Amino acid sequence: MTDSPSRVAVVTGAGRGIGAAVAARLADDGFAVGLLDLDEAGVKQGAEAIVAKGGKAVGVALDVSDAEQVEAAVGRVADELGPPVVLVNNAGITRDNLIFKMTEQEWDSVLGVHLKGSFLMTRAVQKHMTEQKYGRIVNLSSTSALGNRGQVNYSAAKAGMQGFTKTLAIELGKFNVTANAIAPGFIATDMTAATAERLGMSFEDFKAAAASQIPVQRVGTPEDIANLASFLVSEGAGFVSGQVIYVAGGPKD
């Protein structure tokens, strides 16, 4: 156990993929974990797995872009586990399309989940952090923030997450709250599998093509992201704030 078991973490998008891996890792690190996701079955299953291993967890279903649902979910975590002092804003969706085909709904839904959702979650959780004079915020960006064909909405959202992170670091630093962003490259998840399907490729071929362009010659796993998240929310990362760290198997601009 690297951190006090009394400390509470909240992870959004924790029903599967990166979020589920981060939640499981933080539980292994000694945190009580609130798993939040639109997928109620996913977060309940994840919470039950943590409890079965002797940890503390609760799974809560919500739409992160809905302010009332966010306040209620954070309140439930605080009531059942204690005041959350770690927040991992991981919830995200894709609605890929070229700019001339993209609908307003595709734009609004992606920015709503990523940016509005992260804003609402952070606004709700930072109250507990500032009261405790301690906090760790980790936001999920992406290499798509640097530009990616067919993802003008997703790229804008992930670039926005970087500016959001840097400003949080400035505003909340005096309360002993750090904020950092992780920008994954190609991570093998259901989301990237869906992209392969959209492109008419098998997932194995899609991963092989991606790996051939990555210096370490493999694609990433959710655990690769969870490993970094574990460090960024630890005591040892107290002087790391306002940073964007690319986890992509090689350098990015």
QUIHU-V534256 format. One record per helix or strand of 3 or more residues. SS is the DSSP state (H for helix, E for strand). FROM is the first residue (numbers start at 1). LEN is the number of residues. If there is no record, write none. Layout:
ss=SS from=FROM len=LEN
ss=SS from=FROM len=LEN
This chain:
ss=E from=8 len=5
ss=H from=17 len=12
ss=E from=32 len=6
ss=H from=40 len=13
ss=E from=57 len=5
ss=H from=67 len=15
ss=E from=84 len=6
ss=H from=104 len=29
ss=E from=135 len=8
ss=H from=143 len=4
ss=H from=152 len=24
ss=E from=177 len=8
ss=H from=190 len=9
ss=H from=203 len=9
ss=H from=222 len=11
ss=H from=235 len=3
ss=E from=244 len=4
